[in-house]
Amino acid sequence: MNKDRVKGRVKKVKGRIKEMAGKAVGSKQLQSRGKNEPAEGTTQTGYGNVKKDIGELKEDIGNGAGS
């Protein structure tokens, strides 16, 4: 697992916590910020997945070149 995937998942969790905390204390601003973070986290996780897939593809190409 690469750092972008980890950071993305952390952002998703933080966003959900902020959203719940905003609801609990009645803060629309905190709730709104919390709603945006999971989307950012999903994007960053997806970016990490693409990086991982590209790295694996490079390995496959590198290993196949000598055959």
PDB file of N, CA, C, O and CB in Angstrom:
ATOM      1  N   MET A   1       0.846  -1.171   0.000  1.00  0.00           N
ATOM      2  CA  MET A   1       0.000   0.000   0.000  1.00  0.00           C
ATOM      3  C   MET A   1       0.895   1.239   0.000  1.00  0.00           C
ATOM      4  O   MET A   1       1.818   1.343   0.808  1.00  0.00           O
ATOM      5  CB  MET A   1      -0.965  -0.005   1.222  1.00  0.00           C
ATOM      6  N   ASN A   2       0.621   2.175  -0.906  1.00  0.00           N
ATOM      7  CA  ASN A   2       1.464   3.364  -0.977  1.00  0.00           C
ATOM      8  C   ASN A   2       0.882   4.509  -0.145  1.00  0.00           C
ATOM      9  O   ASN A   2      -0.251   4.439   0.331  1.00  0.00           O
ATOM     10  CB  ASN A   2       1.633   3.805  -2.433  1.00  0.00           C
ATOM     11  N   LYS A   3       1.676   5.551   0.014  1.00  0.00           N
ATOM     12  CA  LYS A   3       1.296   6.646   0.921  1.00  0.00           C
ATOM     13  C   LYS A   3       0.051   7.388   0.452  1.00  0.00           C
ATOM     14  O   LYS A   3      -0.705   7.888   1.286  1.00  0.00           O
ATOM     15  CB  LYS A   3       2.445   7.629   1.058  1.00  0.00           C
ATOM     16  N   ASP A   4      -0.189   7.476  -0.853  1.00  0.00           N
ATOM     17  CA  ASP A   4      -1.384   8.171  -1.333  1.00  0.00           C
ATOM     18  C   ASP A   4      -2.656   7.413  -0.962  1.00  0.00           C
ATOM     19  O   ASP A   4      -3.671   8.022  -0.623  1.00  0.00           O
ATOM     20  CB  ASP A   4      -1.313   8.361  -2.851  1.00  0.00           C
ATOM     21  N   ARG A   5      -2.598   6.104  -1.026  1.00  0.00           N
ATOM     22  CA  ARG A   5      -3.762   5.302  -0.644  1.00  0.00           C
ATOM     23  C   ARG A   5      -4.042   5.451   0.849  1.00  0.00           C
ATOM     24  O   ARG A   5      -5.198   5.558   1.258  1.00  0.00           O
ATOM     25  CB  ARG A   5      -3.540   3.816  -1.002  1.00  0.00           C
ATOM     26  N   VAL A   6      -2.999   5.457   1.654  1.00  0.00           N
ATOM     27  CA  VAL A   6      -3.162   5.612   3.104  1.00  0.00           C
ATOM     28  C   VAL A   6      -3.712   6.998   3.423  1.00  0.00           C
ATOM     29  O   VAL A   6      -4.671   7.129   4.184  1.00  0.00           O
ATOM     30  CB  VAL A   6      -1.815   5.386   3.838  1.00  0.00           C
ATOM     31  N   LYS A   7      -3.106   8.032   2.841  1.00  0.00           N
ATOM     32  CA  LYS A   7      -3.564   9.402   3.092  1.00  0.00           C
ATOM     33  C   LYS A   7      -5.014   9.588   2.657  1.00  0.00           C
ATOM     34  O   LYS A   7      -5.785  10.274   3.329  1.00  0.00           O
ATOM     35  CB  LYS A   7      -2.665  10.409   2.361  1.00  0.00           C
ATOM     36  N   GLY A   8      -5.377   8.985   1.551  1.00  0.00           N
ATOM     37  CA  GLY A   8      -6.750   9.086   1.069  1.00  0.00           C
ATOM     38  C   GLY A   8      -7.735   8.470   2.039  1.00  0.00           C
ATOM     39  O   GLY A   8      -8.798   9.033   2.302  1.00  0.00           O
ATOM     40  N   ARG A   9      -7.385   7.329   2.563  1.00  0.00           N
ATOM     41  CA  ARG A   9      -8.273   6.661   3.527  1.00  0.00           C
ATOM     42  C   ARG A   9      -8.372   7.449   4.822  1.00  0.00           C
ATOM     43  O   ARG A   9      -9.437   7.508   5.438  1.00  0.00           O
ATOM     44  CB  ARG A   9      -7.776   5.242   3.820  1.00  0.00           C
ATOM     45  N   VAL A  10      -7.269   8.052   5.235  1.00  0.00           N
ATOM     46  CA  VAL A  10      -7.282   8.874   6.449  1.00  0.00           C
ATOM     47  C   VAL A  10      -8.189  10.085   6.240  1.00  0.00           C
ATOM     48  O   VAL A  10      -8.958  10.440   7.133  1.00  0.00           O
ATOM     49  CB  VAL A  10      -5.841   9.330   6.827  1.00  0.00           C
ATOM     50  N   LYS A  11      -8.107  10.726   5.062  1.00  0.00           N
ATOM     51  CA  LYS A  11      -8.962  11.881   4.773  1.00  0.00           C
ATOM     52  C   LYS A  11     -10.437  11.492   4.822  1.00  0.00           C
ATOM     53  O   LYS A  11     -11.268  12.250   5.321  1.00  0.00           O
ATOM     54  CB  LYS A  11      -8.619  12.474   3.395  1.00  0.00           C
ATOM     55  N   LYS A  12     -10.755  10.313   4.305  1.00  0.00           N
ATOM     56  CA  LYS A  12     -12.142   9.870   4.321  1.00  0.00           C
ATOM     57  C   LYS A  12     -12.650   9.741   5.758  1.00  0.00           C
ATOM     58  O   LYS A  12     -13.753  10.187   6.074  1.00  0.00           O
ATOM     59  CB  LYS A  12     -12.285   8.531   3.580  1.00  0.00           C
ATOM     60  N   VAL A  13     -11.855   9.138   6.612  1.00  0.00           N
ATOM     61  CA  VAL A  13     -12.254   8.948   8.003  1.00  0.00           C
ATOM     62  C   VAL A  13     -12.358  10.293   8.717  1.00  0.00           C
ATOM     63  O   VAL A  13     -13.326  10.543   9.436  1.00  0.00           O
ATOM     64  CB  VAL A  13     -11.255   8.031   8.731  1.00  0.00           C
ATOM     65  N   LYS A  14     -11.365  11.157   8.521  1.00  0.00           N
ATOM     66  CA  LYS A  14     -11.397  12.476   9.160  1.00  0.00           C
ATOM     67  C   LYS A  14     -12.626  13.260   8.729  1.00  0.00           C
ATOM     68  O   LYS A  14     -13.251  13.945   9.539  1.00  0.00           O
ATOM     69  CB  LYS A  14     -10.128  13.268   8.827  1.00  0.00           C
ATOM     70  N   GLY A  15     -12.965  13.157   7.468  1.00  0.00           N
ATOM     71  CA  GLY A  15     -14.135  13.865   6.968  1.00  0.00           C
ATOM     72  C   GLY A  15     -15.412  13.379   7.624  1.00  0.00           C
ATOM     73  O   GLY A  15     -16.272  14.178   7.994  1.00  0.00           O
ATOM     74  N   ARG A  16     -15.533  12.081   7.767  1.00  0.00           N
ATOM     75  CA  ARG A  16     -16.729  11.530   8.412  1.00  0.00           C
ATOM     76  C   ARG A  16     -16.812  11.967   9.869  1.00  0.00           C
ATOM     77  O   ARG A  16     -17.894  12.267  10.374  1.00  0.00           O
ATOM     78  CB  ARG A  16     -16.733   9.996   8.322  1.00  0.00           C
ATOM     79  N   ILE A  17     -15.672  12.002  10.536  1.00  0.00           N
ATOM     80  CA  ILE A  17     -15.643  12.443  11.937  1.00  0.00           C
ATOM     81  C   ILE A  17     -16.047  13.908  12.033  1.00  0.00           C
ATOM     82  O   ILE A  17     -16.844  14.277  12.896  1.00  0.00           O
ATOM     83  CB  ILE A  17     -14.237  12.232  12.553  1.00  0.00           C
ATOM     84  N   LYS A  18     -15.500  14.748  11.151  1.00  0.00           N
ATOM     85  CA  LYS A  18     -15.856  16.175  11.163  1.00  0.00           C
ATOM     86  C   LYS A  18     -17.336  16.378  10.893  1.00  0.00           C
ATOM     87  O   LYS A  18     -17.989  17.202  11.533  1.00  0.00           O
ATOM     88  CB  LYS A  18     -15.031  16.942  10.128  1.00  0.00           C
ATOM     89  N   GLU A  19     -17.855  15.623   9.942  1.00  0.00           N
ATOM     90  CA  GLU A  19     -19.269  15.751   9.615  1.00  0.00           C
ATOM     91  C   GLU A  19     -20.139  15.370  10.818  1.00  0.00           C
ATOM     92  O   GLU A  19     -21.097  16.072  11.141  1.00  0.00           O
ATOM     93  CB  GLU A  19     -19.619  14.872   8.401  1.00  0.00           C
ATOM     94  N   MET A  20     -19.809  14.274  11.469  1.00  0.00           N
ATOM     95  CA  MET A  20     -20.571  13.835  12.648  1.00  0.00           C
ATOM     96  C   MET A  20     -20.437  14.837  13.797  1.00  0.00           C
ATOM     97  O   MET A  20     -21.410  15.127  14.493  1.00  0.00           O
ATOM     98  CB  MET A  20     -20.093  12.440  13.107  1.00  0.00           C
ATOM     99  N   ALA A  21     -19.224  15.363  13.989  1.00  0.00           N
ATOM    100  CA  ALA A  21     -19.007  16.351  15.048  1.00  0.00           C
ATOM    101  C   ALA A  21     -19.786  17.628  14.751  1.00  0.00           C
ATOM    102  O   ALA A  21     -20.358  18.232  15.659  1.00  0.00           O
ATOM    103  CB  ALA A  21     -17.504  16.665  15.199  1.00  0.00           C
ATOM    104  N   GLY A  22     -19.812  18.038  13.495  1.00  0.00           N
ATOM    105  CA  GLY A  22     -20.570  19.218  13.104  1.00  0.00           C
ATOM    106  C   GLY A  22     -22.057  19.050  13.385  1.00  0.00           C
ATOM    107  O   GLY A  22     -22.720  19.971  13.863  1.00  0.00           O
ATOM    108  N   LYS A  23     -22.570  17.864  13.080  1.00  0.00           N
ATOM    109  CA  LYS A  23     -23.977  17.589  13.379  1.00  0.00           C
ATOM    110  C   LYS A  23     -24.222  17.632  14.884  1.00  0.00           C
ATOM    111  O   LYS A  23     -25.218  18.190  15.343  1.00  0.00           O
ATOM    112  CB  LYS A  23     -24.395  16.219  12.810  1.00  0.00           C
ATOM    113  N   ALA A  24     -23.305  17.037  15.648  1.00  0.00           N
ATOM    114  CA  ALA A  24     -23.474  16.940  17.101  1.00  0.00           C
ATOM    115  C   ALA A  24     -23.479  18.312  17.782  1.00  0.00           C
ATOM    116  O   ALA A  24     -24.251  18.545  18.712  1.00  0.00           O
ATOM    117  CB  ALA A  24     -22.369  16.081  17.694  1.00  0.00           C
ATOM    118  N   VAL A  25     -22.620  19.210  17.316  1.00  0.00           N
ATOM    119  CA  VAL A  25     -22.522  20.523  17.961  1.00  0.00           C
ATOM    120  C   VAL A  25     -23.325  21.600  17.230  1.00  0.00           C
ATOM    121  O   VAL A  25     -23.375  22.748  17.670  1.00  0.00           O
ATOM    122  CB  VAL A  25     -21.068  20.947  18.045  1.00  0.00           C
ATOM    123  N   GLY A  26     -23.947  21.228  16.121  1.00  0.00           N
ATOM    124  CA  GLY A  26     -24.759  22.186  15.383  1.00  0.00           C
ATOM    125  C   GLY A  26     -23.973  23.164  14.539  1.00  0.00           C
ATOM    126  O   GLY A  26     -24.440  24.272  14.278  1.00  0.00           O
ATOM    127  N   SER A  27     -22.773  22.768  14.104  1.00  0.00           N
ATOM    128  CA  SER A  27     -21.932  23.635  13.281  1.00  0.00           C
ATOM    129  C   SER A  27     -22.074  23.248  11.808  1.00  0.00           C
ATOM    130  O   SER A  27     -21.537  22.228  11.375  1.00  0.00           O
ATOM    131  CB  SER A  27     -20.448  23.549  13.727  1.00  0.00           C
ATOM    132  N   LYS A  28     -22.790  24.056  11.052  1.00  0.00           N
ATOM    133  CA  LYS A  28     -22.969  23.801   9.613  1.00  0.00           C
ATOM    134  C   LYS A  28     -21.635  23.890   8.874  1.00  0.00           C
ATOM    135  O   LYS A  28     -21.410  23.163   7.906  1.00  0.00           O
ATOM    136  CB  LYS A  28     -23.977  24.803   9.005  1.00  0.00           C
ATOM    137  N   GLN A  29     -20.744  24.784   9.330  1.00  0.00           N
ATOM    138  CA  GLN A  29     -19.444  24.958   8.678  1.00  0.00           C
ATOM    139  C   GLN A  29     -18.600  23.696   8.828  1.00  0.00           C
ATOM    140  O   GLN A  29     -18.027  23.215   7.851  1.00  0.00           O
ATOM    141  CB  GLN A  29     -18.697  26.172   9.267  1.00  0.00           C
ATOM    142  N   LEU A  30     -18.520  23.162  10.034  1.00  0.00           N
ATOM    143  CA  LEU A  30     -17.743  21.947  10.268  1.00  0.00           C
ATOM    144  C   LEU A  30     -18.363  20.773   9.522  1.00  0.00           C
ATOM    145  O   LEU A  30     -17.653  19.941   8.957  1.00  0.00           O
ATOM    146  CB  LEU A  30     -17.654  21.638  11.774  1.00  0.00           C
ATOM    147  N   GLN A  31     -19.664  20.714   9.526  1.00  0.00           N
ATOM    148  CA  GLN A  31     -20.370  19.645   8.830  1.00  0.00           C
ATOM    149  C   GLN A  31     -20.082  19.702   7.328  1.00  0.00           C
ATOM    150  O   GLN A  31     -19.865  18.671   6.692  1.00  0.00           O
ATOM    151  CB  GLN A  31     -21.884  19.742   9.091  1.00  0.00           C
ATOM    152  N   SER A  32     -20.084  20.905   6.774  1.00  0.00           N
ATOM    153  CA  SER A  32     -19.812  21.091   5.346  1.00  0.00           C
ATOM    154  C   SER A  32     -18.384  20.678   4.994  1.00  0.00           C
ATOM    155  O   SER A  32     -18.155  19.987   4.002  1.00  0.00           O
ATOM    156  CB  SER A  32     -20.047  22.552   4.947  1.00  0.00           C
ATOM    157  N   ARG A  33     -17.424  21.111   5.820  1.00  0.00           N
ATOM    158  CA  ARG A  33     -16.029  20.716   5.573  1.00  0.00           C
ATOM    159  C   ARG A  33     -15.880  19.208   5.644  1.00  0.00           C
ATOM    160  O   ARG A  33     -15.124  18.612   4.877  1.00  0.00           O
ATOM    161  CB  ARG A  33     -15.082  21.386   6.585  1.00  0.00           C
ATOM    162  N   GLY A  34     -16.602  18.599   6.564  1.00  0.00           N
ATOM    163  CA  GLY A  34     -16.542  17.148   6.712  1.00  0.00           C
ATOM    164  C   GLY A  34     -17.101  16.411   5.514  1.00  0.00           C
ATOM    165  O   GLY A  34     -16.646  15.315   5.188  1.00  0.00           O
ATOM    166  N   LYS A  35     -18.081  17.003   4.858  1.00  0.00           N
ATOM    167  CA  LYS A  35     -18.667  16.360   3.679  1.00  0.00           C
ATOM    168  C   LYS A  35     -17.714  16.368   2.489  1.00  0.00           C
ATOM    169  O   LYS A  35     -17.771  15.473   1.646  1.00  0.00           O
ATOM    170  CB  LYS A  35     -19.967  17.051   3.299  1.00  0.00           C
ATOM    171  N   ASN A  36     -16.845  17.363   2.411  1.00  0.00           N
ATOM    172  CA  ASN A  36     -15.909  17.466   1.286  1.00  0.00           C
ATOM    173  C   ASN A  36     -14.713  16.533   1.418  1.00  0.00           C
ATOM    174  O   ASN A  36     -14.216  16.026   0.412  1.00  0.00           O
ATOM    175  CB  ASN A  36     -15.420  18.884   1.156  1.00  0.00           C
ATOM    176  N   GLU A  37     -14.252  16.301   2.618  1.00  0.00           N
ATOM    177  CA  GLU A  37     -13.039  15.502   2.803  1.00  0.00           C
ATOM    178  C   GLU A  37     -13.144  14.067   2.301  1.00  0.00           C
ATOM    179  O   GLU A  37     -12.180  13.573   1.716  1.00  0.00           O
ATOM    180  CB  GLU A  37     -12.684  15.479   4.242  1.00  0.00           C
ATOM    181  N   PRO A  38     -14.266  13.370   2.498  1.00  0.00           N
ATOM    182  CA  PRO A  38     -14.325  12.008   1.949  1.00  0.00           C
ATOM    183  C   PRO A  38     -14.148  11.975   0.433  1.00  0.00           C
ATOM    184  O   PRO A  38     -13.540  11.046  -0.098  1.00  0.00           O
ATOM    185  CB  PRO A  38     -15.646  11.360   2.315  1.00  0.00           C
ATOM    186  N   ALA A  39     -14.675  12.983  -0.268  1.00  0.00           N
ATOM    187  CA  ALA A  39     -14.502  13.035  -1.720  1.00  0.00           C
ATOM    188  C   ALA A  39     -13.025  13.231  -2.069  1.00  0.00           C
ATOM    189  O   ALA A  39     -12.511  12.598  -2.991  1.00  0.00           O
ATOM    190  CB  ALA A  39     -15.359  14.172  -2.331  1.00  0.00           C
ATOM    191  N   GLU A  40     -12.348  14.110  -1.331  1.00  0.00           N
ATOM    192  CA  GLU A  40     -10.911  14.314  -1.553  1.00  0.00           C
ATOM    193  C   GLU A  40     -10.155  13.023  -1.265  1.00  0.00           C
ATOM    194  O   GLU A  40      -9.231  12.655  -1.990  1.00  0.00           O
ATOM    195  CB  GLU A  40     -10.371  15.468  -0.663  1.00  0.00           C
ATOM    196  N   GLY A  41     -10.555  12.348  -0.207  1.00  0.00           N
ATOM    197  CA  GLY A  41      -9.901  11.088   0.152  1.00  0.00           C
ATOM    198  C   GLY A  41     -10.094  10.020  -0.901  1.00  0.00           C
ATOM    199  O   GLY A  41      -9.172   9.264  -1.206  1.00  0.00           O
ATOM    200  N   THR A  42     -11.295   9.957  -1.458  1.00  0.00           N
ATOM    201  CA  THR A  42     -11.571   8.989  -2.516  1.00  0.00           C
ATOM    202  C   THR A  42     -10.698   9.262  -3.731  1.00  0.00           C
ATOM    203  O   THR A  42     -10.167   8.339  -4.347  1.00  0.00           O
ATOM    204  CB  THR A  42     -13.055   9.024  -2.909  1.00  0.00           C
ATOM    205  N   THR A  43     -10.556  10.540  -4.069  1.00  0.00           N
ATOM    206  CA  THR A  43      -9.721  10.922  -5.207  1.00  0.00           C
ATOM    207  C   THR A  43      -8.265  10.546  -4.961  1.00  0.00           C
ATOM    208  O   THR A  43      -7.606   9.995  -5.843  1.00  0.00           O
ATOM    209  CB  THR A  43      -9.839  12.428  -5.478  1.00  0.00           C
ATOM    210  N   GLN A  44      -7.766  10.841  -3.771  1.00  0.00           N
ATOM    211  CA  GLN A  44      -6.374  10.533  -3.465  1.00  0.00           C
ATOM    212  C   GLN A  44      -6.145   9.023  -3.416  1.00  0.00           C
ATOM    213  O   GLN A  44      -5.104   8.541  -3.864  1.00  0.00           O
ATOM    214  CB  GLN A  44      -5.967  11.173  -2.133  1.00  0.00           C
ATOM    215  N   THR A  45      -7.096   8.284  -2.883  1.00  0.00           N
ATOM    216  CA  THR A  45      -6.978   6.827  -2.863  1.00  0.00           C
ATOM    217  C   THR A  45      -6.938   6.286  -4.289  1.00  0.00           C
ATOM    218  O   THR A  45      -6.148   5.394  -4.600  1.00  0.00           O
ATOM    219  CB  THR A  45      -8.150   6.194  -2.079  1.00  0.00           C
ATOM    220  N   GLY A  46      -7.791   6.828  -5.149  1.00  0.00           N
ATOM    221  CA  GLY A  46      -7.797   6.415  -6.560  1.00  0.00           C
ATOM    222  C   GLY A  46      -6.475   6.710  -7.235  1.00  0.00           C
ATOM    223  O   GLY A  46      -5.976   5.898  -8.014  1.00  0.00           O
ATOM    224  N   TYR A  47      -5.902   7.874  -6.939  1.00  0.00           N
ATOM    225  CA  TYR A  47      -4.594   8.231  -7.481  1.00  0.00           C
ATOM    226  C   TYR A  47      -3.539   7.220  -7.023  1.00  0.00           C
ATOM    227  O   TYR A  47      -2.693   6.793  -7.809  1.00  0.00           O
ATOM    228  CB  TYR A  47      -4.196   9.662  -7.047  1.00  0.00           C
ATOM    229  N   GLY A  48      -3.600   6.848  -5.756  1.00  0.00           N
ATOM    230  CA  GLY A  48      -2.666   5.849  -5.237  1.00  0.00           C
ATOM    231  C   GLY A  48      -2.836   4.498  -5.916  1.00  0.00           C
ATOM    232  O   GLY A  48      -1.859   3.796  -6.176  1.00  0.00           O
ATOM    233  N   ASN A  49      -4.083   4.140  -6.199  1.00  0.00           N
ATOM    234  CA  ASN A  49      -4.346   2.878  -6.893  1.00  0.00           C
ATOM    235  C   ASN A  49      -3.753   2.892  -8.299  1.00  0.00           C
ATOM    236  O   ASN A  49      -3.184   1.898  -8.750  1.00  0.00           O
ATOM    237  CB  ASN A  49      -5.855   2.609  -6.962  1.00  0.00           C
ATOM    238  N   VAL A  50      -3.891   4.027  -8.988  1.00  0.00           N
ATOM    239  CA  VAL A  50      -3.336   4.150 -10.340  1.00  0.00           C
ATOM    240  C   VAL A  50      -1.815   4.044 -10.292  1.00  0.00           C
ATOM    241  O   VAL A  50      -1.210   3.362 -11.119  1.00  0.00           O
ATOM    242  CB  VAL A  50      -3.763   5.491 -10.989  1.00  0.00           C
ATOM    243  N   LYS A  51      -1.195   4.727  -9.314  1.00  0.00           N
ATOM    244  CA  LYS A  51       0.262   4.636  -9.179  1.00  0.00           C
ATOM    245  C   LYS A  51       0.699   3.195  -8.954  1.00  0.00           C
ATOM    246  O   LYS A  51       1.688   2.745  -9.533  1.00  0.00           O
ATOM    247  CB  LYS A  51       0.751   5.520  -8.024  1.00  0.00           C
ATOM    248  N   LYS A  52      -0.036   2.472  -8.114  1.00  0.00           N
ATOM    249  CA  LYS A  52       0.280   1.073  -7.831  1.00  0.00           C
ATOM    250  C   LYS A  52       0.171   0.242  -9.112  1.00  0.00           C
ATOM    251  O   LYS A  52       1.051  -0.564  -9.415  1.00  0.00           O
ATOM    252  CB  LYS A  52      -0.662   0.508  -6.736  1.00  0.00           C
ATOM    253  N   ASP A  53      -0.918   0.448  -9.860  1.00  0.00           N
ATOM    254  CA  ASP A  53      -1.131  -0.308 -11.089  1.00  0.00           C
ATOM    255  C   ASP A  53      -0.040  -0.023 -12.122  1.00  0.00           C
ATOM    256  O   ASP A  53       0.415  -0.930 -12.820  1.00  0.00           O
ATOM    257  CB  ASP A  53      -2.501   0.019 -11.674  1.00  0.00           C
ATOM    258  N   ILE A  54       0.374   1.233 -12.214  1.00  0.00           N
ATOM    259  CA  ILE A  54       1.437   1.592 -13.159  1.00  0.00           C
ATOM    260  C   ILE A  54       2.752   0.927 -12.735  1.00  0.00           C
ATOM    261  O   ILE A  54       3.498   0.421 -13.574  1.00  0.00           O
ATOM    262  CB  ILE A  54       1.606   3.142 -13.236  1.00  0.00           C
ATOM    263  N   GLY A  55       3.026   0.933 -11.431  1.00  0.00           N
ATOM    264  CA  GLY A  55       4.241   0.279 -10.937  1.00  0.00           C
ATOM    265  C   GLY A  55       4.252  -1.208 -11.253  1.00  0.00           C
ATOM    266  O   GLY A  55       5.278  -1.758 -11.651  1.00  0.00           O
ATOM    267  N   GLU A  56       3.101  -1.858 -11.072  1.00  0.00           N
ATOM    268  CA  GLU A  56       3.006  -3.283 -11.389  1.00  0.00           C
ATOM    269  C   GLU A  56       3.167  -3.526 -12.882  1.00  0.00           C
ATOM    270  O   GLU A  56       3.796  -4.502 -13.290  1.00  0.00           O
ATOM    271  CB  GLU A  56       1.670  -3.848 -10.910  1.00  0.00           C
ATOM    272  N   LEU A  57       2.604  -2.646 -13.694  1.00  0.00           N
ATOM    273  CA  LEU A  57       2.735  -2.774 -15.138  1.00  0.00           C
ATOM    274  C   LEU A  57       4.195  -2.633 -15.562  1.00  0.00           C
ATOM    275  O   LEU A  57       4.676  -3.372 -16.422  1.00  0.00           O
ATOM    276  CB  LEU A  57       1.869  -1.726 -15.849  1.00  0.00           C
ATOM    277  N   LYS A  58       4.896  -1.674 -14.948  1.00  0.00           N
ATOM    278  CA  LYS A  58       6.318  -1.499 -15.247  1.00  0.00           C
ATOM    279  C   LYS A  58       7.102  -2.755 -14.895  1.00  0.00           C
ATOM    280  O   LYS A  58       7.987  -3.173 -15.642  1.00  0.00           O
ATOM    281  CB  LYS A  58       6.885  -0.292 -14.488  1.00  0.00           C
ATOM    282  N   GLU A  59       6.772  -3.360 -13.745  1.00  0.00           N
ATOM    283  CA  GLU A  59       7.451  -4.593 -13.342  1.00  0.00           C
ATOM    284  C   GLU A  59       7.180  -5.710 -14.336  1.00  0.00           C
ATOM    285  O   GLU A  59       8.088  -6.447 -14.722  1.00  0.00           O
ATOM    286  CB  GLU A  59       7.006  -5.020 -11.939  1.00  0.00           C
ATOM    287  N   ASP A  60       5.911  -5.830 -14.752  1.00  0.00           N
ATOM    288  CA  ASP A  60       5.557  -6.874 -15.721  1.00  0.00           C
ATOM    289  C   ASP A  60       6.291  -6.687 -17.038  1.00  0.00           C
ATOM    290  O   ASP A  60       6.771  -7.651 -17.634  1.00  0.00           O
ATOM    291  CB  ASP A  60       4.052  -6.882 -15.967  1.00  0.00           C
ATOM    292  N   ILE A  61       6.375  -5.444 -17.487  1.00  0.00           N
ATOM    293  CA  ILE A  61       7.073  -5.155 -18.730  1.00  0.00           C
ATOM    294  C   ILE A  61       8.566  -5.436 -18.587  1.00  0.00           C
ATOM    295  O   ILE A  61       9.196  -6.004 -19.479  1.00  0.00           O
ATOM    296  CB  ILE A  61       6.842  -3.699 -19.148  1.00  0.00           C
ATOM    297  N   GLY A  62       9.114  -5.026 -17.451  1.00  0.00           N
ATOM    298  CA  GLY A  62      10.542  -5.260 -17.190  1.00  0.00           C
ATOM    299  C   GLY A  62      10.875  -6.737 -17.099  1.00  0.00           C
ATOM    300  O   GLY A  62      11.917  -7.167 -17.595  1.00  0.00           O
ATOM    301  N   ASN A  63      10.016  -7.514 -16.479  1.00  0.00           N
ATOM    302  CA  ASN A  63      10.256  -8.954 -16.353  1.00  0.00           C
ATOM    303  C   ASN A  63      10.043  -9.676 -17.680  1.00  0.00           C
ATOM    304  O   ASN A  63      10.678 -10.700 -17.932  1.00  0.00           O
ATOM    305  CB  ASN A  63       9.341  -9.551 -15.285  1.00  0.00           C
ATOM    306  N   GLY A  64       9.178  -9.167 -18.513  1.00  0.00           N
ATOM    307  CA  GLY A  64       8.902  -9.794 -19.796  1.00  0.00           C
ATOM    308  C   GLY A  64       9.924  -9.437 -20.847  1.00  0.00           C
ATOM    309  O   GLY A  64      10.024 -10.124 -21.863  1.00  0.00           O
ATOM    310  N   ALA A  65      10.683  -8.386 -20.634  1.00  0.00           N
ATOM    311  CA  ALA A  65      11.637  -7.926 -21.650  1.00  0.00           C
ATOM    312  C   ALA A  65      12.770  -8.915 -21.852  1.00  0.00           C
ATOM    313  O   ALA A  65      13.316  -9.015 -22.951  1.00  0.00           O
ATOM    314  CB  ALA A  65      12.207  -6.572 -21.265  1.00  0.00           C
ATOM    315  N   GLY A  66      13.128  -9.644 -20.811  1.00  0.00           N
ATOM    316  CA  GLY A  66      14.241 -10.576 -20.914  1.00  0.00           C
ATOM    317  C   GLY A  66      13.869 -11.932 -21.460  1.00  0.00           C
ATOM    318  O   GLY A  66      14.744 -12.772 -21.667  1.00  0.00           O
ATOM    319  N   SER A  67      12.590 -12.169 -21.700  1.00  0.00           N
ATOM    320  CA  SER A  67      12.135 -13.493 -22.147  1.00  0.00           C
ATOM    321  C   SER A  67      12.378 -13.726 -23.597  1.00  0.00           C
ATOM    322  O   SER A  67      12.048 -14.793 -24.116  1.00  0.00           O
ATOM    323  CB  SER A  67      10.685 -13.671 -21.866  1.00  0.00           C
TER     324      SER A  67
END
